[in-house]
């Protein structure tokens, strides 16, 4: 019995020692995970606070100090993430691009919806965040200008990604497949030109949605006639 107790002593590497070691490892892993989660939450809060400030007061009026105060972080913390306002604005643009990409992907994956309905919703979904987050700002023109000059390549690459999503979706349909790439470009850039001229979210959804549905229906009619 005495020998059995000794075998469980942590200094002898018994089960009790292993249990304590595992408990310590689990505790430290939890602490590290919590710290990582806090850091990620702080980083995201900085970007979202900056996004709101850019929308509210415009690019030129935003300072790093203002962002730090709005996000409730130390300036040193903010500068550990971004060395200047330009880098911060690029991060805001990257978040917007991610939102746009995700919106299109979700629309194209809608369950129990026809391909035509999913394509039309994907086009509307691409413009919806822009209307909600940027066009509603009194500084929209300034923000679009800086976005074009600083993040133009980022959004050009996003256009290519979305075009490929649309082409791939059309390629699964016998009527649309033969001209899928051409149809995707006409639909995407035609809707972009229309969407840029709308004044409100409701107007954009109505006019861009109608354009997309008409474009797809026309493409099907031409395919059947041919």
LINCORRA-V607398 format. One record per residue. RES is the residue in one small letter. PHI is phi in whole degrees, 0 to 359 (999 if undefined). D_CENTER is the distance of its C-alpha to the mean C-alpha in Angstrom with 2 decimals. Layout:
res:RES phi:PHI d_center:D_CENTER
res:RES phi:PHI d_center:D_CENTER
This chain:
res:x phi:999 d_center:63.41
res:x phi:300 d_center:63.35
res:x phi:295 d_center:62.02
res:x phi:294 d_center:59.21
res:x phi:296 d_center:58.16
res:x phi:299 d_center:58.23
res:x phi:294 d_center:56.02
res:x phi:265 d_center:53.27
res:x phi:293 d_center:53.43
res:x phi:301 d_center:50.18
res:x phi:287 d_center:52.22
res:x phi:264 d_center:53.45
res:x phi:74 d_center:49.98
res:x phi:284 d_center:50.62
res:x phi:299 d_center:48.20
res:x phi:297 d_center:48.09
res:x phi:297 d_center:47.06
res:x phi:295 d_center:44.31
res:x phi:298 d_center:43.11
res:x phi:294 d_center:42.99
res:x phi:296 d_center:41.19
res:x phi:294 d_center:38.54
res:x phi:297 d_center:38.18
res:x phi:295 d_center:37.73
res:x phi:300 d_center:35.13
res:x phi:296 d_center:33.23
res:x phi:297 d_center:33.50
res:x phi:295 d_center:32.31
res:x phi:298 d_center:29.37
res:x phi:295 d_center:28.41
res:x phi:297 d_center:28.88
res:x phi:296 d_center:26.73
res:x phi:296 d_center:23.94
res:x phi:298 d_center:24.19
res:x phi:296 d_center:24.14
res:x phi:295 d_center:21.04
res:x phi:297 d_center:19.26
res:x phi:297 d_center:20.59
res:x phi:293 d_center:19.44
res:x phi:297 d_center:15.83
res:x phi:296 d_center:15.99
res:x phi:294 d_center:17.67
res:x phi:298 d_center:15.19
res:x phi:295 d_center:12.25
res:x phi:296 d_center:14.85
res:x phi:298 d_center:15.69
res:x phi:295 d_center:12.35
res:x phi:290 d_center:12.10
res:x phi:295 d_center:15.79
res:x phi:297 d_center:15.55
res:x phi:302 d_center:13.05
res:x phi:295 d_center:15.64
res:x phi:292 d_center:18.46
res:x phi:302 d_center:17.38
res:x phi:291 d_center:17.09
res:x phi:281 d_center:20.37
res:x phi:240 d_center:22.59
res:x phi:92 d_center:21.13
res:x phi:297 d_center:20.42
res:x phi:296 d_center:24.09
res:x phi:279 d_center:24.96
res:x phi:281 d_center:22.42
res:x phi:238 d_center:24.00
res:x phi:298 d_center:23.03
res:x phi:297 d_center:25.67
res:x phi:295 d_center:24.22
res:x phi:295 d_center:20.77
res:x phi:300 d_center:22.63
res:x phi:293 d_center:24.65
res:x phi:295 d_center:21.89
res:x phi:274 d_center:19.95
res:x phi:60 d_center:23.36
res:x phi:230 d_center:23.38
res:x phi:290 d_center:26.10
res:x phi:300 d_center:25.88
res:x phi:298 d_center:26.64
res:x phi:295 d_center:23.61
res:x phi:299 d_center:21.36
res:x phi:289 d_center:23.16
res:x phi:285 d_center:22.80
res:x phi:270 d_center:19.03
res:x phi:223 d_center:19.24
res:x phi:281 d_center:22.52
res:x phi:200 d_center:22.08
res:x phi:294 d_center:20.18
res:x phi:298 d_center:19.05
res:x phi:298 d_center:17.26
res:x phi:296 d_center:15.66
res:x phi:295 d_center:14.57
res:x phi:297 d_center:13.08
res:x phi:293 d_center:10.99
res:x phi:297 d_center:9.91
res:x phi:296 d_center:9.25
res:x phi:296 d_center:7.28
res:x phi:295 d_center:4.91
res:x phi:299 d_center:5.26
res:x phi:299 d_center:5.17
res:x phi:296 d_center:2.17
res:x phi:297 d_center:2.43
res:x phi:297 d_center:5.54
res:x phi:299 d_center:5.98
res:x phi:296 d_center:5.68
res:x phi:297 d_center:7.79
res:x phi:293 d_center:10.15
res:x phi:300 d_center:10.60
res:x phi:296 d_center:11.49
res:x phi:295 d_center:13.78
res:x phi:290 d_center:15.50
res:x phi:259 d_center:16.17
res:x phi:303 d_center:17.75
res:x phi:283 d_center:21.05
res:x phi:58 d_center:24.35
res:x phi:233 d_center:23.20
res:x phi:292 d_center:24.81
res:x phi:300 d_center:23.19
res:x phi:299 d_center:23.88
res:x phi:293 d_center:22.24
res:x phi:291 d_center:19.08
res:x phi:296 d_center:18.99
res:x phi:296 d_center:19.65
res:x phi:293 d_center:17.02
res:x phi:297 d_center:14.38
res:x phi:294 d_center:15.55
res:x phi:296 d_center:15.57
res:x phi:298 d_center:12.14
res:x phi:293 d_center:10.81
res:x phi:270 d_center:12.88
res:x phi:299 d_center:12.57
res:x phi:297 d_center:9.74
res:x phi:295 d_center:11.65
res:x phi:297 d_center:14.81
res:x phi:286 d_center:13.87
res:x phi:263 d_center:12.39
res:x phi:241 d_center:14.33
res:x phi:296 d_center:17.23
res:x phi:286 d_center:18.58
res:x phi:281 d_center:19.22
res:x phi:292 d_center:22.77
res:x phi:251 d_center:21.48
res:x phi:303 d_center:19.21
res:x phi:299 d_center:21.47
res:x phi:296 d_center:21.47
res:x phi:295 d_center:17.71
res:x phi:297 d_center:17.44
res:x phi:296 d_center:20.31
res:x phi:291 d_center:18.88
res:x phi:297 d_center:15.53
res:x phi:296 d_center:17.74
res:x phi:285 d_center:20.07
res:x phi:261 d_center:17.86
res:x phi:237 d_center:14.63
res:x phi:302 d_center:16.25
res:x phi:295 d_center:16.23
res:x phi:302 d_center:12.53
res:x phi:281 d_center:11.96
res:x phi:294 d_center:15.11
res:x phi:293 d_center:13.87
res:x phi:297 d_center:10.81
res:x phi:304 d_center:13.65
res:x phi:295 d_center:15.58
res:x phi:297 d_center:13.11
res:x phi:292 d_center:12.78
res:x phi:302 d_center:16.54
res:x phi:292 d_center:17.24
res:x phi:299 d_center:15.51
res:x phi:295 d_center:17.66
res:x phi:299 d_center:20.68
res:x phi:296 d_center:20.54
res:x phi:294 d_center:20.46
res:x phi:292 d_center:23.34
res:x phi:294 d_center:25.22
res:x phi:275 d_center:25.83
res:x phi:252 d_center:27.87
res:x phi:299 d_center:31.42
res:x phi:284 d_center:31.64
res:x phi:267 d_center:28.40
res:x phi:303 d_center:28.39
res:x phi:303 d_center:31.04
res:x phi:238 d_center:29.07
res:x phi:303 d_center:25.50
res:x phi:295 d_center:24.24
res:x phi:295 d_center:26.11
res:x phi:297 d_center:25.11
res:x phi:297 d_center:21.39
res:x phi:295 d_center:21.76
res:x phi:297 d_center:23.98
res:x phi:295 d_center:21.76
res:x phi:292 d_center:18.53
res:x phi:281 d_center:20.22
res:x phi:295 d_center:22.72
res:x phi:293 d_center:20.21
res:x phi:296 d_center:18.45
res:x phi:296 d_center:21.90
res:x phi:289 d_center:22.64
res:x phi:299 d_center:19.45
res:x phi:292 d_center:19.98
res:x phi:257 d_center:23.39
res:x phi:277 d_center:22.67
res:x phi:256 d_center:23.33
res:x phi:212 d_center:21.57
res:x phi:297 d_center:18.94
res:x phi:298 d_center:21.87
res:x phi:294 d_center:23.30
res:x phi:299 d_center:20.17
res:x phi:299 d_center:19.77
res:x phi:292 d_center:23.51
res:x phi:284 d_center:24.06
res:x phi:291 d_center:21.08
res:x phi:298 d_center:21.56
res:x phi:296 d_center:25.26
res:x phi:299 d_center:24.84
res:x phi:297 d_center:22.67
res:x phi:296 d_center:25.20
res:x phi:293 d_center:28.10
res:x phi:298 d_center:26.81
res:x phi:292 d_center:26.40
res:x phi:298 d_center:29.74
res:x phi:296 d_center:31.42
res:x phi:296 d_center:30.26
res:x phi:291 d_center:31.74
res:x phi:298 d_center:34.94
res:x phi:295 d_center:35.45
res:x phi:296 d_center:34.98
res:x phi:289 d_center:37.57
res:x phi:290 d_center:39.94
res:x phi:282 d_center:39.89
